[in-house]
């Protein structure tokens, strides 16, 4: 991460977040550098970077999270809270707790006169109630627009605080690419917790950056795989603590579960502390798991050992994959997920001989182009929707394509009676060699036993007029100019 990196992903070259159409046309236009930036004249249900900043850190131990915002800004944290509670149960925690979240509840008076006093009061309440080691303070659209000085308030309060105060500049209006929220969180960890802290190296220690959506089974699978290389894992910030954050500079290598979760931060760790890193793919499916495992083995100097382990794993799982393939071969699938998960899941379906008919992803950039080119070589032209949520587009496309199965966040598609499998799942395994087997069997079971979704479709309605399904799903995407290089 260059020192000037702002945490705003739109400032990266060739990054797009409002597109739709044919996978072949999209790849061709990107390659010829004539893809036009676009915007939506109507949008629905955006995920903002503040929510991602909060969700990225919410499972940290001994921490309080202050949202300097109106109360509604923390509504989307319910998903992260749920996964955190379930994650504790899976890890054998007897007394399950919620994350400690305080909202300053900015109102119309604060928009006029400023909300600084409310923030100071929230910091004091956080210390009195919870005595935390860390207090993260999240900016919002409201506090950003009125110009509340988070850094100044933190500087004044830090002298009398036993906790480390960490402002996170994640105002939602700064970026339409929700992954920018991850960058904001890691920029704050670097600036206010790590600073320029240098510690002795711990041989074989690997920083593994993982969001809360990683299940306990996935955690065990990653530990099992890296353990075979003689490596130990420092999970950040996933169920971590202040101590695990302070251990980051001691690592001998870094990698990430998600392709977009900590990519910029790993670059900074390389620059500051000389920690080599692997930035490959999310380990979903045989091909991607092999690539992810080889990537970290290379930076750890364990390439020979990795090939021996991969050979053993293939011998174990490929006969089981072939058995699942007989149940899934030829089935048509639509995939929706984050930038890392959607493309990883698309590679997974090739293991089972499935047909990709559509894919939704929040962002399109050079990494996405590499994945699309690979997928275009396997599947005949499929639909791509580059969208930060936008359920109205998704239901239109799914209704047109009528896939045999939907992989992703399934609420909308389930109402069509389509078998659905959740890929953003913090409760069940999805990653590594063992996660592949679970996902494959889950998809096959859903297709063979669709009764619940069929009954749901008979009784649940989607909040859209029938006329919408005959419209062009991308009619509200307006490019900044005409595409002059169509195939």
N, C-alpha and C positions, 0 to 999 in steps of 0.2 A: 504494500500500500504506500504510494507516494505520500510525503508529508502533507501535500495539499489535497489529498482525497477527501471529498466532502461527504461521502456516504449517500450520494444521490446517483442512482444507477443510470438515469437518463443521460448523464454526462459522459458515460462510456461511449465510445464510438460504435455506431451501427447497433443501437439498442432500440427495439420497438415494442410497444405494448398495446396497440390497437390495430389488429389485422384479421383478415379472414379470407378463406378461399381454398384453392387447390394446393396440395403439398408440392406438386411439381412446379407450378407457377411461382409459388412463394420462394422455393429454393433457387429457381432460375433468376428471379428478380434480385434476390439477395446477392447471388454470385456476380451478377452484372452491375451491382452497386447502383441500381435504379429503383430500389424499393422506396416508396414515398412514406414519410412520417404521416400518421393519421390520428384522428380523434373521433370520439363518439359524440353525436349530437344528442343522444339519449344514453344514459348509463344507469345501471341498477346494481346495488349490492356490492360496492367496492370494498375490498379489504385494505386498510390503511397501514402505513408503516409503524404507527404508534402501537397498534395491536401486535404486530410481529415483534417489535422491541420488547414488549411486555411478555409475550408468550415465550420468547427465546430464553428468558432468565427466570421464569416463574417457579421453576422447580429447585432453584438454589436454596440451600439451607441457611438458616440464621439471617434471613433477609426480609426487608419490608419494601413494598412497592407503592410509591406515591404517584398517582396520576393527577397531574396539575391540569385539571380539565373539568368540563361539565360531566355530570354523572353518566350520561349516555355513552361516553367514550370508552367505558370499560365493559360495555355489554358483550362484546365478542370474546371477552376473556373466559366466558363460561365454558367454552370448549377446552381451553388449556387447564382450567381448574378441574374439570371432570377427568381429564387424562392424568393430571397430577395425583388426584385422589385414587384413581384406579391403579396408577403406577405404584403408589405406596402399598396398596393391598397386595399387589403381585410380588412386591419385595419383602413381604412379611412384616410390615409395620403394623403394630397392634393398635395404636391410637392414631388413627388417620386424621390429618388436619388439612385445613384450607390454606392456601398461600395468604400471607398478610398483605392485603390491599387496602390502601386508604385513598379516597378521592377527595380532592379539595372542593369539588362541587361548585365550580365557577358559575355565576349567574349574571344577569343583565347588569347589575350594579358593578360587578367586578370587571365586566367588559369596558365600562366607562372609567372606573377609578383604579383599576389594577387589582391583581389577586395576590400580591406579594405577602400580605399579612396572613392570608389563609394558608399559604405554603409554609411559612414559618411555624404557624400553629400546628400544621400537619406533621412537620418534622419533630416537634416537641412531643406530640402525641405518640408518634411511632416509637420514640425512645422510651417514653414512660410506660407504654403498654407492653412492648415486646423486647426491649433491650437488645436490638439486633447488632450484628457485626457490620451489616451493609444496609444502606438505605438508597434505593434507586429512585430517582425523581424524573418522571417522564413529562416532557413538554407535549403540548397538544396544539391543534389548530387555534383554539381560543387563546391560550397563554402566549402562543407565538405571535398572533396578530396584535394583541394589546401590548406586547413588548416586555413582559415580565422578565427580569434579569435573573435567570436560574443560576448562572455561574456566580454572580455577585452575591446572591442570597446564600449559596452553598459556601462560598469563601467566608462570609460573616459567621455562619453557623458552625462551620467545621471546627473552629477553635474550642468550642464548648461541647462538642459531640464526641461520644466514645465510639460511635459507628463511623465508618467511611461513607461519606455522602457522595453520591455518583449521579450527576445530572445526565440525562440522555436526551439529546436534541433530535426528537423524532416527530416533529410537527407533521401532521398528515398531509398538509398541502404542499410539502416540499417535493414529494415524489409520488407518481402514480404506480410505480413498481414497488409492490409491498415488500420485496426482499431488501429494499433499502433500510428497512427497520432492523434487520440483522446487523447491517454495517454500523448503524447508529449505536447499537448495544455494544458491539466490540470496540468501536472507537472510544466509547466511554470507559470500558474496562481497561483499555490500554492507557488512557490519559489519567484516570483518577485512581486506579488500583495498582496496576503494574508499574506505571511511570517508566523509569529506566532501570528497573530492578534486575540485577544480575545475580544468579545463584549457581552453585556447583551443578554440573550435569549429572543426571541419573541414567546410567547405561540401560538401554532397552526400554526407556519410558517413551510412550507415544501419546501426544495430545490427540484425542479423538473428539472432534467437535460434532455435537449431535443435538438436535432440537427435542422438545418434549414429546413429539409424536413418535419417537422410537419406543417400541414396546420393551418390556423386560426380557421377553424371549429373544428379541433382536439384540439386546445388550449382551445376553449370554452367548449368542451366536458369534458376535464380533469378538468377544473375549476369548471364546474357544478358538477361533481362527487365528487371531494374533498370538494367542498363547502357544500355538503350535510352532510359531516362529521364534519363541523365546522372548516375546515382547509383553510388557505390561501396559495397561491402559489408564490414562488420566482423562476421564470424561469431562468435557467442558461445553456449556454450563449445565448440561443435563444431569440432574440430581447431584450437582456438585456443591461446593462450599467455598468460602473465602480461601481456605487452605489449598484446595485444588486449583483455584485461579492463580494463587501465588506460586504454585508449582509449575505453571506453564513454561517459564523460561528454562527450567531444568530439563525439559524433554530433549530427546535426541532426534525426534521426527514429529511431524504433524500430518494428520489427514482429517477428512470430514466425511460424515455419512451422506450429507446432502451436497450436491454440486454447487449450490448457491449460498449455503449457510454461512461459511466462514472463509470463503476464497480470498477476499481482500485481507482479512486478518492474518491468514497464514503467510501472505506475501510480506506483511509487516514484521511478523516474527522471524522470517528469514533474514530480512534487512537488519533488524535490531539485534537479534540473538544468534544468528547463523543457524537457525533450525530448518533443515530441509523439509520439504512438504510434498505430498502427493495430492494432486487435484485431478481426479479421473471421472468417475461416474458413481451413481448410487448403486450399491450392491444388491440389485433385484434381478433375478434370472441368472442362468449359468454364465452367459457371456459377460455380463456386467460384474458379477461377483468375481470372476476370473480377473477382469481388468482392474477392479478395485484392489484385490489382494496382491496382484503383481505390482501395482503402483506403490503401495506402502512397503512391500518387500524390497523393491529397488532402492528406495531412499534409506532403508534400514540395512542395506547390504546383505539381504537374505534371499537373493534371487534363486539360487540353486535349491535351497530348502523349499521355497514357494512352489517350484515346479513339481517337486516330489509330492507335496501336500495336495496340489491341484489334481494330480494324476490319481491319488488315492480317493479324493472326494468324488471325482468323476466316476470312478469304478463303483463307488457306493451309491450315488444318486441317479446316474443316467438310466439304469434299468427302471427305476421308479418313475422318472420323468417320462419314459417311453410308455409306461402303463397309463399315466395320466393323459398323455397325448392321444391315446385311443378314444378317450372320452371327450376331448375338446377339439380335435382336428377339424378344420373347416369352419368353425364357429366364428361369426362376425362380431367384432368388439369395438366399442367406443371407450376412449380413455380420457379421464379428466383428473388433473392433479397439479401440484406445483411444478416448476420448471424441471427440477431434478426427478421427481417421482413419475411424472407423466411419460417422459422419454424412457426412463428405466423400465416402467411397466410395458411400454411398447416393445422393448427388446425382449422382455420376458415372454410375451405371447408367441414369439417365434419358436421358443422351446416347445410349445404345445401345438404348433402348426395352425395357429389361429389367423384370422384375416382382420387386419386393421382397416376400419372404415372411417374413423374420425378421431381427432385428438384435440384436446383443449389444454392450453398452457398459458401462464400469465405473461411470459416475456419471450421475445425472439431476438437472439443475438448470434454471435459466431458459434458458441457452443451448441445452440439449438440447430443451427445450420448443419453442423457436423452430424448431429443425430438424425435430422430430416433426410439428409443425403443417404445415410445408411439405411433408413427405413424405406426410402423410395426405391432402393435396390432390391427390397424384399417384397413390398406390397405395391400393388397397382395404385395409382393416384387416389389419395384419401383426403378428407376435409380437415383443415387446420383452423382452429379458432384461437387466436391470441387474445386472451381476455382475462382480466382480473375479476373473477367470478362471472358476472353478467348471466344470471340464470335464464333470462328470457331468450337469449341466443341459444343457450345449451338445449333447452327443451324443444325449440324449433328444429334444430339440427338433428337431435336424437329422434324426434318424431318422424322426420323425413327419412333418416337412414334405417330406422328400426333394427338396431343391432340385436344379436342373440344374447349379448351380455354387456353390461356397463361396468367399467372399473373406475373407481374414483370416490367422490363424496356423493352418495347415491340418492339423497332424499327426493330430488325432482324426478329422476328417471324411474325410480321405484313406482311412482304413481302412474306410469304408463304400463305397468305390469311386466316390465323388463327385469330379468334376473340381474342382480347387482352385487358387486363385491367391493368392499371398502379398501382402498389402497393407502389412505391417510389414517392409519390405524395404530394408535398407541396402546392397544389392548391385546393384539394378537401378532404373531410373527409374520413378517413380510420379506425379510432380508436374508442374504446369505444362502447357502446351499439348503439348509433346512427350511428357511422361510419360503423358498421357491416351491417346495413340496406342499406346504400348507396352502399357499395361494392357489396352486393348481387344483388341488382337491376341493378347495372352497368354491372356486368357479364352477367346477364340474357338478358339485352338489347343488349349487344354486340353479344351474341350468336344468338339471334333472328333477329338481323339486321346487318349482317356482310358485307354489301355492300361495304363500303369503303375499307376494307382490301382485299376483293376479287378483286376489281378494281386495288388496289395497286399491288397485286401479278401479275396481267396481264401485268403491265407496268414497274415494278421495278425488278431489278436483284440483286442477292447476289454475292459478289465478290469472289466466290469459284467455282472451276471446278466441273462438275457433278460427276467426279470420286471420289471426296472427300466423297460424301454421302454414298458410299458403303464401305468406310474404317471404321475400328474400331475408334470410336471417342476418345478413350483414348490411342491411339497408341503412343503418344508422352510423356506419363507419365511413367517415369522409376523409380522403387522403388530401395532403397539402398540394398535390398536383397530379396530373395524369401519369399513369405508368406507361412509359414510352418503349419498354422492351419486353413486352409479353411474348411468350413462345409462339 
